[in-house]
């Protein structure tokens, strides 16, 4: 992928509260990205249609749909912050750590 396209994705990473992401979850568009992966890299692989990388991450559960248990926890904390990246038709999300949440709120 060209560097300018990668830079473009990096510039699109944003922060969102869980309450803002619920509608995307209801339509089945949320993909949870585990913290050991870079959100932009996952987005790049999706845009590049790199099925080998994506299938590998899915198989190792580094990419997944949020579970009912996770959704219940997040529903109890609607202000919980996530890093997010829209790679249509999906919305990639990554939980922010409590320390990051505190820094973002400052």
PDB file as gemmi writes it, atoms N, CA and C in Angstrom:
CRYST1    1.000    1.000    1.000  90.00  90.00  90.00 P 1                      
ATOM      1  N   UNK A   1       0.853  -1.180   0.000  1.00  0.00           N  
ATOM      2  CA  UNK A   1       0.000   0.000   0.000  1.00  0.00           C  
ATOM      3  C   UNK A   1       0.892   1.234   0.000  1.00  0.00           C  
ATOM      4  N   UNK A   2       0.609   2.228  -0.835  1.00  0.00           N  
ATOM      5  CA  UNK A   2       1.422   3.433  -0.880  1.00  0.00           C  
ATOM      6  C   UNK A   2       1.426   4.155   0.464  1.00  0.00           C  
ATOM      7  N   UNK A   3       2.569   4.831   0.749  1.00  0.00           N  
ATOM      8  CA  UNK A   3       2.712   5.526   2.018  1.00  0.00           C  
ATOM      9  C   UNK A   3       1.633   6.569   2.241  1.00  0.00           C  
ATOM     10  N   UNK A   4       1.203   7.278   1.177  1.00  0.00           N  
ATOM     11  CA  UNK A   4       0.188   8.310   1.355  1.00  0.00           C  
ATOM     12  C   UNK A   4      -1.149   7.710   1.760  1.00  0.00           C  
ATOM     13  N   UNK A   5      -1.467   6.524   1.269  1.00  0.00           N  
ATOM     14  CA  UNK A   5      -2.706   5.854   1.661  1.00  0.00           C  
ATOM     15  C   UNK A   5      -2.627   5.415   3.123  1.00  0.00           C  
ATOM     16  N   UNK A   6      -1.456   4.911   3.536  1.00  0.00           N  
ATOM     17  CA  UNK A   6      -1.282   4.504   4.927  1.00  0.00           C  
ATOM     18  C   UNK A   6      -1.390   5.722   5.843  1.00  0.00           C  
ATOM     19  N   UNK A   7      -0.784   6.830   5.441  1.00  0.00           N  
ATOM     20  CA  UNK A   7      -0.868   8.058   6.220  1.00  0.00           C  
ATOM     21  C   UNK A   7      -2.320   8.509   6.327  1.00  0.00           C  
ATOM     22  N   UNK A   8      -3.064   8.361   5.245  1.00  0.00           N  
ATOM     23  CA  UNK A   8      -4.469   8.736   5.253  1.00  0.00           C  
ATOM     24  C   UNK A   8      -5.260   7.951   6.282  1.00  0.00           C  
ATOM     25  N   UNK A   9      -5.010   6.652   6.370  1.00  0.00           N  
ATOM     26  CA  UNK A   9      -5.699   5.837   7.376  1.00  0.00           C  
ATOM     27  C   UNK A   9      -5.289   6.260   8.779  1.00  0.00           C  
ATOM     28  N   UNK A  10      -4.006   6.516   8.983  1.00  0.00           N  
ATOM     29  CA  UNK A  10      -3.525   6.921  10.303  1.00  0.00           C  
ATOM     30  C   UNK A  10      -4.204   8.204  10.759  1.00  0.00           C  
ATOM     31  N   UNK A  11      -4.453   9.105   9.829  1.00  0.00           N  
ATOM     32  CA  UNK A  11      -5.100  10.368  10.167  1.00  0.00           C  
ATOM     33  C   UNK A  11      -6.586  10.190  10.481  1.00  0.00           C  
ATOM     34  N   UNK A  12      -7.155   9.062  10.103  1.00  0.00           N  
ATOM     35  CA  UNK A  12      -8.578   8.815  10.342  1.00  0.00           C  
ATOM     36  C   UNK A  12      -8.854   8.127  11.671  1.00  0.00           C  
ATOM     37  N   UNK A  13      -7.812   7.688  12.368  1.00  0.00           N  
ATOM     38  CA  UNK A  13      -8.021   7.066  13.677  1.00  0.00           C  
ATOM     39  C   UNK A  13      -8.558   8.134  14.617  1.00  0.00           C  
ATOM     40  N   UNK A  14      -9.603   7.782  15.343  1.00  0.00           N  
ATOM     41  CA  UNK A  14     -10.241   8.730  16.251  1.00  0.00           C  
ATOM     42  C   UNK A  14     -10.567   8.011  17.554  1.00  0.00           C  
ATOM     43  N   UNK A  15     -11.107   8.764  18.487  1.00  0.00           N  
ATOM     44  CA  UNK A  15     -11.544   8.221  19.764  1.00  0.00           C  
ATOM     45  C   UNK A  15     -13.054   8.341  19.825  1.00  0.00           C  
ATOM     46  N   UNK A  16     -13.707   7.294  20.317  1.00  0.00           N  
ATOM     47  CA  UNK A  16     -15.169   7.306  20.417  1.00  0.00           C  
ATOM     48  C   UNK A  16     -15.595   6.641  21.716  1.00  0.00           C  
ATOM     49  N   UNK A  17     -16.668   7.145  22.280  1.00  0.00           N  
ATOM     50  CA  UNK A  17     -17.264   6.522  23.456  1.00  0.00           C  
ATOM     51  C   UNK A  17     -18.106   5.331  23.005  1.00  0.00           C  
ATOM     52  N   UNK A  18     -18.234   4.356  23.897  1.00  0.00           N  
ATOM     53  CA  UNK A  18     -19.025   3.168  23.576  1.00  0.00           C  
ATOM     54  C   UNK A  18     -20.434   3.558  23.124  1.00  0.00           C  
ATOM     55  N   UNK A  19     -21.052   4.514  23.799  1.00  0.00           N  
ATOM     56  CA  UNK A  19     -22.427   4.871  23.450  1.00  0.00           C  
ATOM     57  C   UNK A  19     -22.546   5.319  21.997  1.00  0.00           C  
ATOM     58  N   UNK A  20     -21.484   5.861  21.418  1.00  0.00           N  
ATOM     59  CA  UNK A  20     -21.494   6.294  20.018  1.00  0.00           C  
ATOM     60  C   UNK A  20     -21.315   5.109  19.067  1.00  0.00           C  
ATOM     61  N   UNK A  21     -20.767   4.020  19.592  1.00  0.00           N  
ATOM     62  CA  UNK A  21     -20.454   2.860  18.752  1.00  0.00           C  
ATOM     63  C   UNK A  21     -21.567   1.808  18.736  1.00  0.00           C  
ATOM     64  N   UNK A  22     -22.506   1.928  19.643  1.00  0.00           N  
ATOM     65  CA  UNK A  22     -23.566   0.910  19.774  1.00  0.00           C  
ATOM     66  C   UNK A  22     -24.309   0.652  18.465  1.00  0.00           C  
ATOM     67  N   UNK A  23     -24.653   1.713  17.761  1.00  0.00           N  
ATOM     68  CA  UNK A  23     -25.419   1.539  16.511  1.00  0.00           C  
ATOM     69  C   UNK A  23     -24.629   0.706  15.503  1.00  0.00           C  
ATOM     70  N   UNK A  24     -23.321   0.894  15.450  1.00  0.00           N  
ATOM     71  CA  UNK A  24     -22.496   0.104  14.535  1.00  0.00           C  
ATOM     72  C   UNK A  24     -22.495  -1.363  14.962  1.00  0.00           C  
ATOM     73  N   UNK A  25     -22.499  -1.600  16.268  1.00  0.00           N  
ATOM     74  CA  UNK A  25     -22.553  -2.968  16.760  1.00  0.00           C  
ATOM     75  C   UNK A  25     -23.886  -3.612  16.388  1.00  0.00           C  
ATOM     76  N   UNK A  26     -24.968  -2.849  16.525  1.00  0.00           N  
ATOM     77  CA  UNK A  26     -26.299  -3.387  16.224  1.00  0.00           C  
ATOM     78  C   UNK A  26     -26.433  -3.794  14.761  1.00  0.00           C  
ATOM     79  N   UNK A  27     -25.705  -3.143  13.867  1.00  0.00           N  
ATOM     80  CA  UNK A  27     -25.771  -3.529  12.456  1.00  0.00           C  
ATOM     81  C   UNK A  27     -24.664  -4.523  12.088  1.00  0.00           C  
ATOM     82  N   UNK A  28     -23.923  -4.998  13.095  1.00  0.00           N  
ATOM     83  CA  UNK A  28     -22.920  -6.042  12.869  1.00  0.00           C  
ATOM     84  C   UNK A  28     -21.628  -5.562  12.241  1.00  0.00           C  
ATOM     85  N   UNK A  29     -21.347  -4.261  12.343  1.00  0.00           N  
ATOM     86  CA  UNK A  29     -20.175  -3.703  11.660  1.00  0.00           C  
ATOM     87  C   UNK A  29     -18.933  -3.564  12.540  1.00  0.00           C  
ATOM     88  N   UNK A  30     -19.068  -3.757  13.857  1.00  0.00           N  
ATOM     89  CA  UNK A  30     -17.912  -3.574  14.733  1.00  0.00           C  
ATOM     90  C   UNK A  30     -16.983  -4.779  14.683  1.00  0.00           C  
ATOM     91  N   UNK A  31     -15.699  -4.478  14.605  1.00  0.00           N  
ATOM     92  CA  UNK A  31     -14.670  -5.499  14.713  1.00  0.00           C  
ATOM     93  C   UNK A  31     -13.724  -5.056  15.812  1.00  0.00           C  
ATOM     94  N   UNK A  32     -13.575  -5.896  16.824  1.00  0.00           N  
ATOM     95  CA  UNK A  32     -12.695  -5.608  17.947  1.00  0.00           C  
ATOM     96  C   UNK A  32     -11.274  -6.046  17.599  1.00  0.00           C  
ATOM     97  N   UNK A  33     -10.342  -5.126  17.731  1.00  0.00           N  
ATOM     98  CA  UNK A  33      -8.930  -5.379  17.433  1.00  0.00           C  
ATOM     99  C   UNK A  33      -8.189  -5.467  18.765  1.00  0.00           C  
ATOM    100  N   UNK A  34      -7.545  -6.589  19.010  1.00  0.00           N  
ATOM    101  CA  UNK A  34      -6.801  -6.749  20.260  1.00  0.00           C  
ATOM    102  C   UNK A  34      -5.623  -5.778  20.309  1.00  0.00           C  
ATOM    103  N   UNK A  35      -5.220  -5.432  21.525  1.00  0.00           N  
ATOM    104  CA  UNK A  35      -4.200  -4.415  21.749  1.00  0.00           C  
ATOM    105  C   UNK A  35      -2.830  -4.719  21.173  1.00  0.00           C  
ATOM    106  N   UNK A  36      -2.534  -5.982  20.911  1.00  0.00           N  
ATOM    107  CA  UNK A  36      -1.208  -6.303  20.371  1.00  0.00           C  
ATOM    108  C   UNK A  36      -1.089  -5.977  18.879  1.00  0.00           C  
ATOM    109  N   UNK A  37      -2.225  -5.647  18.241  1.00  0.00           N  
ATOM    110  CA  UNK A  37      -2.210  -5.237  16.833  1.00  0.00           C  
ATOM    111  C   UNK A  37      -2.360  -3.727  16.740  1.00  0.00           C  
ATOM    112  N   UNK A  38      -1.799  -3.165  15.686  1.00  0.00           N  
ATOM    113  CA  UNK A  38      -1.958  -1.743  15.403  1.00  0.00           C  
ATOM    114  C   UNK A  38      -3.240  -1.566  14.594  1.00  0.00           C  
ATOM    115  N   UNK A  39      -4.079  -0.646  15.041  1.00  0.00           N  
ATOM    116  CA  UNK A  39      -5.354  -0.405  14.367  1.00  0.00           C  
ATOM    117  C   UNK A  39      -5.155  -0.045  12.892  1.00  0.00           C  
ATOM    118  N   UNK A  40      -4.186   0.814  12.623  1.00  0.00           N  
ATOM    119  CA  UNK A  40      -3.931   1.238  11.238  1.00  0.00           C  
ATOM    120  C   UNK A  40      -3.467   0.061  10.381  1.00  0.00           C  
ATOM    121  N   UNK A  41      -2.618  -0.802  10.932  1.00  0.00           N  
ATOM    122  CA  UNK A  41      -2.151  -1.959  10.166  1.00  0.00           C  
ATOM    123  C   UNK A  41      -3.313  -2.868   9.787  1.00  0.00           C  
ATOM    124  N   UNK A  42      -4.238  -3.085  10.726  1.00  0.00           N  
ATOM    125  CA  UNK A  42      -5.406  -3.914  10.434  1.00  0.00           C  
ATOM    126  C   UNK A  42      -6.238  -3.261   9.330  1.00  0.00           C  
ATOM    127  N   UNK A  43      -6.437  -1.956   9.441  1.00  0.00           N  
ATOM    128  CA  UNK A  43      -7.168  -1.236   8.406  1.00  0.00           C  
ATOM    129  C   UNK A  43      -6.502  -1.365   7.049  1.00  0.00           C  
ATOM    130  N   UNK A  44      -5.182  -1.237   7.025  1.00  0.00           N  
ATOM    131  CA  UNK A  44      -4.435  -1.361   5.768  1.00  0.00           C  
ATOM    132  C   UNK A  44      -4.623  -2.737   5.151  1.00  0.00           C  
ATOM    133  N   UNK A  45      -4.567  -3.780   5.979  1.00  0.00           N  
ATOM    134  CA  UNK A  45      -4.718  -5.142   5.469  1.00  0.00           C  
ATOM    135  C   UNK A  45      -6.134  -5.365   4.941  1.00  0.00           C  
ATOM    136  N   UNK A  46      -7.134  -4.764   5.588  1.00  0.00           N  
ATOM    137  CA  UNK A  46      -8.506  -4.884   5.089  1.00  0.00           C  
ATOM    138  C   UNK A  46      -8.653  -4.176   3.751  1.00  0.00           C  
ATOM    139  N   UNK A  47      -8.126  -2.953   3.654  1.00  0.00           N  
ATOM    140  CA  UNK A  47      -8.209  -2.190   2.406  1.00  0.00           C  
ATOM    141  C   UNK A  47      -7.488  -2.930   1.286  1.00  0.00           C  
ATOM    142  N   UNK A  48      -6.344  -3.546   1.612  1.00  0.00           N  
ATOM    143  CA  UNK A  48      -5.555  -4.266   0.612  1.00  0.00           C  
ATOM    144  C   UNK A  48      -6.145  -5.642   0.292  1.00  0.00           C  
ATOM    145  N   UNK A  49      -7.239  -6.015   0.990  1.00  0.00           N  
ATOM    146  CA  UNK A  49      -7.877  -7.319   0.805  1.00  0.00           C  
ATOM    147  C   UNK A  49      -6.886  -8.454   1.050  1.00  0.00           C  
ATOM    148  N   UNK A  50      -6.077  -8.293   2.103  1.00  0.00           N  
ATOM    149  CA  UNK A  50      -5.082  -9.300   2.486  1.00  0.00           C  
ATOM    150  C   UNK A  50      -5.766 -10.377   3.323  1.00  0.00           C  
ATOM    151  N   UNK A  51      -6.438 -11.289   2.648  1.00  0.00           N  
ATOM    152  CA  UNK A  51      -7.221 -12.304   3.347  1.00  0.00           C  
ATOM    153  C   UNK A  51      -6.354 -13.222   4.201  1.00  0.00           C  
ATOM    154  N   UNK A  52      -5.093 -13.429   3.822  1.00  0.00           N  
ATOM    155  CA  UNK A  52      -4.214 -14.295   4.606  1.00  0.00           C  
ATOM    156  C   UNK A  52      -3.986 -13.703   5.996  1.00  0.00           C  
ATOM    157  N   UNK A  53      -3.634 -12.415   6.057  1.00  0.00           N  
ATOM    158  CA  UNK A  53      -3.397 -11.764   7.353  1.00  0.00           C  
ATOM    159  C   UNK A  53      -4.687 -11.708   8.165  1.00  0.00           C  
ATOM    160  N   UNK A  54      -5.774 -11.311   7.526  1.00  0.00           N  
ATOM    161  CA  UNK A  54      -7.045 -11.167   8.243  1.00  0.00           C  
ATOM    162  C   UNK A  54      -7.511 -12.521   8.769  1.00  0.00           C  
ATOM    163  N   UNK A  55      -7.435 -13.566   7.954  1.00  0.00           N  
ATOM    164  CA  UNK A  55      -7.844 -14.905   8.405  1.00  0.00           C  
ATOM    165  C   UNK A  55      -6.976 -15.387   9.560  1.00  0.00           C  
ATOM    166  N   UNK A  56      -5.692 -15.086   9.507  1.00  0.00           N  
ATOM    167  CA  UNK A  56      -4.782 -15.469  10.585  1.00  0.00           C  
ATOM    168  C   UNK A  56      -5.166 -14.769  11.890  1.00  0.00           C  
ATOM    169  N   UNK A  57      -5.465 -13.471  11.800  1.00  0.00           N  
ATOM    170  CA  UNK A  57      -5.867 -12.723  12.999  1.00  0.00           C  
ATOM    171  C   UNK A  57      -7.201 -13.222  13.536  1.00  0.00           C  
ATOM    172  N   UNK A  58      -8.129 -13.540  12.654  1.00  0.00           N  
ATOM    173  CA  UNK A  58      -9.414 -14.078  13.089  1.00  0.00           C  
ATOM    174  C   UNK A  58      -9.225 -15.423  13.784  1.00  0.00           C  
ATOM    175  N   UNK A  59      -8.403 -16.282  13.198  1.00  0.00           N  
ATOM    176  CA  UNK A  59      -8.171 -17.613  13.762  1.00  0.00           C  
ATOM    177  C   UNK A  59      -7.522 -17.528  15.149  1.00  0.00           C  
ATOM    178  N   UNK A  60      -6.663 -16.548  15.336  1.00  0.00           N  
ATOM    179  CA  UNK A  60      -5.990 -16.399  16.634  1.00  0.00           C  
ATOM    180  C   UNK A  60      -6.753 -15.463  17.576  1.00  0.00           C  
ATOM    181  N   UNK A  61      -7.940 -15.053  17.166  1.00  0.00           N  
ATOM    182  CA  UNK A  61      -8.845 -14.196  17.932  1.00  0.00           C  
ATOM    183  C   UNK A  61      -8.242 -12.826  18.256  1.00  0.00           C  
ATOM    184  N   UNK A  62      -7.345 -12.363  17.395  1.00  0.00           N  
ATOM    185  CA  UNK A  62      -6.827 -11.000  17.520  1.00  0.00           C  
ATOM    186  C   UNK A  62      -7.810 -10.008  16.893  1.00  0.00           C  
ATOM    187  N   UNK A  63      -8.673 -10.522  16.029  1.00  0.00           N  
ATOM    188  CA  UNK A  63      -9.807  -9.783  15.473  1.00  0.00           C  
ATOM    189  C   UNK A  63     -11.050 -10.596  15.785  1.00  0.00           C  
ATOM    190  N   UNK A  64     -12.104  -9.908  16.242  1.00  0.00           N  
ATOM    191  CA  UNK A  64     -13.337 -10.630  16.548  1.00  0.00           C  
ATOM    192  C   UNK A  64     -14.496  -9.652  16.642  1.00  0.00           C  
ATOM    193  N   UNK A  65     -15.675 -10.195  16.599  1.00  0.00           N  
ATOM    194  CA  UNK A  65     -16.869  -9.412  16.910  1.00  0.00           C  
ATOM    195  C   UNK A  65     -16.932  -9.327  18.441  1.00  0.00           C  
ATOM    196  N   UNK A  66     -17.423  -8.213  18.988  1.00  0.00           N  
ATOM    197  CA  UNK A  66     -17.567  -8.139  20.445  1.00  0.00           C  
ATOM    198  C   UNK A  66     -18.509  -9.229  20.948  1.00  0.00           C  
ATOM    199  N   UNK A  67     -18.175  -9.812  22.093  1.00  0.00           N  
ATOM    200  CA  UNK A  67     -19.020 -10.846  22.683  1.00  0.00           C  
ATOM    201  C   UNK A  67     -20.158 -10.199  23.467  1.00  0.00           C  
ATOM    202  N   UNK A  68     -21.175 -10.986  23.772  1.00  0.00           N  
ATOM    203  CA  UNK A  68     -22.299 -10.490  24.581  1.00  0.00           C  
ATOM    204  C   UNK A  68     -21.801 -10.004  25.939  1.00  0.00           C  
ATOM    205  N   UNK A  69     -20.827 -10.700  26.497  1.00  0.00           N  
ATOM    206  CA  UNK A  69     -20.265 -10.309  27.800  1.00  0.00           C  
ATOM    207  C   UNK A  69     -19.560  -8.950  27.697  1.00  0.00           C  
ATOM    208  N   UNK A  70     -18.758  -8.767  26.659  1.00  0.00           N  
ATOM    209  CA  UNK A  70     -18.078  -7.478  26.475  1.00  0.00           C  
ATOM    210  C   UNK A  70     -19.096  -6.355  26.295  1.00  0.00           C  
ATOM    211  N   UNK A  71     -20.123  -6.605  25.492  1.00  0.00           N  
ATOM    212  CA  UNK A  71     -21.144  -5.595  25.237  1.00  0.00           C  
ATOM    213  C   UNK A  71     -21.849  -5.215  26.534  1.00  0.00           C  
ATOM    214  N   UNK A  72     -22.161  -6.202  27.374  1.00  0.00           N  
ATOM    215  CA  UNK A  72     -22.820  -5.918  28.654  1.00  0.00           C  
ATOM    216  C   UNK A  72     -21.929  -5.040  29.536  1.00  0.00           C  
ATOM    217  N   UNK A  73     -20.641  -5.338  29.567  1.00  0.00           N  
ATOM    218  CA  UNK A  73     -19.702  -4.535  30.361  1.00  0.00           C  
ATOM    219  C   UNK A  73     -19.650  -3.111  29.819  1.00  0.00           C  
ATOM    220  N   UNK A  74     -19.543  -2.970  28.511  1.00  0.00           N  
ATOM    221  CA  UNK A  74     -19.456  -1.646  27.902  1.00  0.00           C  
ATOM    222  C   UNK A  74     -20.762  -0.878  28.045  1.00  0.00           C  
ATOM    223  N   UNK A  75     -21.905  -1.580  27.998  1.00  0.00           N  
ATOM    224  CA  UNK A  75     -23.190  -0.911  28.190  1.00  0.00           C  
ATOM    225  C   UNK A  75     -23.300  -0.316  29.588  1.00  0.00           C  
ATOM    226  N   UNK A  76     -22.642  -0.961  30.558  1.00  0.00           N  
ATOM    227  CA  UNK A  76     -22.643  -0.451  31.930  1.00  0.00           C  
ATOM    228  C   UNK A  76     -21.704   0.746  32.078  1.00  0.00           C  
ATOM    229  N   UNK A  77     -20.848   0.954  31.097  1.00  0.00           N  
ATOM    230  CA  UNK A  77     -19.892   2.061  31.113  1.00  0.00           C  
ATOM    231  C   UNK A  77     -19.939   2.772  29.749  1.00  0.00           C  
ATOM    232  N   UNK A  78     -21.042   3.478  29.456  1.00  0.00           N  
ATOM    233  CA  UNK A  78     -21.233   4.048  28.121  1.00  0.00           C  
ATOM    234  C   UNK A  78     -20.187   5.089  27.716  1.00  0.00           C  
ATOM    235  N   UNK A  79     -19.471   5.661  28.693  1.00  0.00           N  
ATOM    236  CA  UNK A  79     -18.441   6.652  28.380  1.00  0.00           C  
ATOM    237  C   UNK A  79     -17.083   6.026  28.112  1.00  0.00           C  
ATOM    238  N   UNK A  80     -16.992   4.693  28.163  1.00  0.00           N  
ATOM    239  CA  UNK A  80     -15.723   4.006  27.912  1.00  0.00           C  
ATOM    240  C   UNK A  80     -15.188   4.419  26.547  1.00  0.00           C  
ATOM    241  N   UNK A  81     -13.887   4.682  26.499  1.00  0.00           N  
ATOM    242  CA  UNK A  81     -13.277   5.166  25.259  1.00  0.00           C  
ATOM    243  C   UNK A  81     -12.619   4.046  24.466  1.00  0.00           C  
ATOM    244  N   UNK A  82     -12.747   4.170  23.153  1.00  0.00           N  
ATOM    245  CA  UNK A  82     -12.142   3.244  22.203  1.00  0.00           C  
ATOM    246  C   UNK A  82     -11.420   4.054  21.141  1.00  0.00           C  
ATOM    247  N   UNK A  83     -10.333   3.512  20.644  1.00  0.00           N  
ATOM    248  CA  UNK A  83      -9.758   4.028  19.402  1.00  0.00           C  
ATOM    249  C   UNK A  83     -10.585   3.393  18.302  1.00  0.00           C  
ATOM    250  N   UNK A  84     -10.848   4.136  17.243  1.00  0.00           N  
ATOM    251  CA  UNK A  84     -11.687   3.588  16.176  1.00  0.00           C  
ATOM    252  C   UNK A  84     -11.175   4.030  14.814  1.00  0.00           C  
ATOM    253  N   UNK A  85     -11.429   3.193  13.838  1.00  0.00           N  
ATOM    254  CA  UNK A  85     -11.065   3.480  12.459  1.00  0.00           C  
ATOM    255  C   UNK A  85     -12.151   2.885  11.563  1.00  0.00           C  
ATOM    256  N   UNK A  86     -12.731   3.723  10.727  1.00  0.00           N  
ATOM    257  CA  UNK A  86     -13.763   3.254   9.803  1.00  0.00           C  
ATOM    258  C   UNK A  86     -13.084   2.773   8.525  1.00  0.00           C  
ATOM    259  N   UNK A  87     -13.298   1.503   8.209  1.00  0.00           N  
ATOM    260  CA  UNK A  87     -12.869   0.905   6.944  1.00  0.00           C  
ATOM    261  C   UNK A  87     -14.132   0.254   6.396  1.00  0.00           C  
ATOM    262  N   UNK A  88     -14.895   1.057   5.664  1.00  0.00           N  
ATOM    263  CA  UNK A  88     -16.227   0.673   5.232  1.00  0.00           C  
ATOM    264  C   UNK A  88     -16.237  -0.722   4.607  1.00  0.00           C  
ATOM    265  N   UNK A  89     -17.164  -1.558   4.996  1.00  0.00           N  
ATOM    266  CA  UNK A  89     -18.348  -1.299   5.818  1.00  0.00           C  
ATOM    267  C   UNK A  89     -18.110  -1.533   7.320  1.00  0.00           C  
ATOM    268  N   UNK A  90     -16.874  -1.692   7.731  1.00  0.00           N  
ATOM    269  CA  UNK A  90     -16.571  -2.037   9.113  1.00  0.00           C  
ATOM    270  C   UNK A  90     -16.095  -0.828   9.913  1.00  0.00           C  
ATOM    271  N   UNK A  91     -16.276  -0.947  11.229  1.00  0.00           N  
ATOM    272  CA  UNK A  91     -15.717   0.017  12.168  1.00  0.00           C  
ATOM    273  C   UNK A  91     -14.805  -0.790  13.082  1.00  0.00           C  
ATOM    274  N   UNK A  92     -13.503  -0.552  12.947  1.00  0.00           N  
ATOM    275  CA  UNK A  92     -12.520  -1.228  13.783  1.00  0.00           C  
ATOM    276  C   UNK A  92     -12.423  -0.481  15.100  1.00  0.00           C  
ATOM    277  N   UNK A  93     -12.475  -1.214  16.215  1.00  0.00           N  
ATOM    278  CA  UNK A  93     -12.343  -0.576  17.520  1.00  0.00           C  
ATOM    279  C   UNK A  93     -11.286  -1.289  18.347  1.00  0.00           C  
ATOM    280  N   UNK A  94     -10.687  -0.533  19.228  1.00  0.00           N  
ATOM    281  CA  UNK A  94      -9.671  -1.076  20.121  1.00  0.00           C  
ATOM    282  C   UNK A  94      -9.873  -0.407  21.475  1.00  0.00           C  
ATOM    283  N   UNK A  95     -10.007  -1.223  22.513  1.00  0.00           N  
ATOM    284  CA  UNK A  95     -10.205  -0.671  23.847  1.00  0.00           C  
ATOM    285  C   UNK A  95      -9.009   0.175  24.240  1.00  0.00           C  
ATOM    286  N   UNK A  96      -9.296   1.331  24.833  1.00  0.00           N  
ATOM    287  CA  UNK A  96      -8.230   2.142  25.387  1.00  0.00           C  
ATOM    288  C   UNK A  96      -8.067   1.756  26.845  1.00  0.00           C  
ATOM    289  N   UNK A  97      -6.834   1.715  27.298  1.00  0.00           N  
ATOM    290  CA  UNK A  97      -6.550   1.375  28.692  1.00  0.00           C  
ATOM    291  C   UNK A  97      -7.022   2.508  29.595  1.00  0.00           C  
ATOM    292  N   UNK A  98      -7.259   2.193  30.867  1.00  0.00           N  
ATOM    293  CA  UNK A  98      -7.733   3.192  31.818  1.00  0.00           C  
ATOM    294  C   UNK A  98      -6.784   4.391  31.880  1.00  0.00           C  
ATOM    295  N   UNK A  99      -5.482   4.145  31.806  1.00  0.00           N  
ATOM    296  CA  UNK A  99      -4.502   5.232  31.844  1.00  0.00           C  
ATOM    297  C   UNK A  99      -4.671   6.138  30.625  1.00  0.00           C  
ATOM    298  N   UNK A 100      -4.961   5.535  29.470  1.00  0.00           N  
ATOM    299  CA  UNK A 100      -5.188   6.328  28.259  1.00  0.00           C  
ATOM    300  C   UNK A 100      -6.463   7.128  28.398  1.00  0.00           C  
ATOM    301  N   UNK A 101      -7.500   6.522  28.994  1.00  0.00           N  
ATOM    302  CA  UNK A 101      -8.774   7.230  29.191  1.00  0.00           C  
ATOM    303  C   UNK A 101      -8.565   8.457  30.066  1.00  0.00           C  
ATOM    304  N   UNK A 102      -7.808   8.291  31.126  1.00  0.00           N  
ATOM    305  CA  UNK A 102      -7.543   9.415  32.021  1.00  0.00           C  
ATOM    306  C   UNK A 102      -6.773  10.507  31.320  1.00  0.00           C  
ATOM    307  N   UNK A 103      -5.812  10.133  30.497  1.00  0.00           N  
ATOM    308  CA  UNK A 103      -5.007  11.114  29.759  1.00  0.00           C  
ATOM    309  C   UNK A 103      -5.876  11.830  28.731  1.00  0.00           C  
ATOM    310  N   UNK A 104      -6.799  11.100  28.109  1.00  0.00           N  
ATOM    311  CA  UNK A 104      -7.662  11.713  27.098  1.00  0.00           C  
ATOM    312  C   UNK A 104      -8.641  12.683  27.739  1.00  0.00           C  
ATOM    313  N   UNK A 105      -9.040  12.403  28.977  1.00  0.00           N  
ATOM    314  CA  UNK A 105     -10.002  13.256  29.651  1.00  0.00           C  
ATOM    315  C   UNK A 105      -9.361  14.516  30.204  1.00  0.00           C  
ATOM    316  N   UNK A 106      -8.042  14.515  30.367  1.00  0.00           N  
ATOM    317  CA  UNK A 106      -7.343  15.667  30.940  1.00  0.00           C  
ATOM    318  C   UNK A 106      -7.291  16.818  29.979  1.00  0.00           C  
TER     319      UNK A 106                                                      
END                                                                             
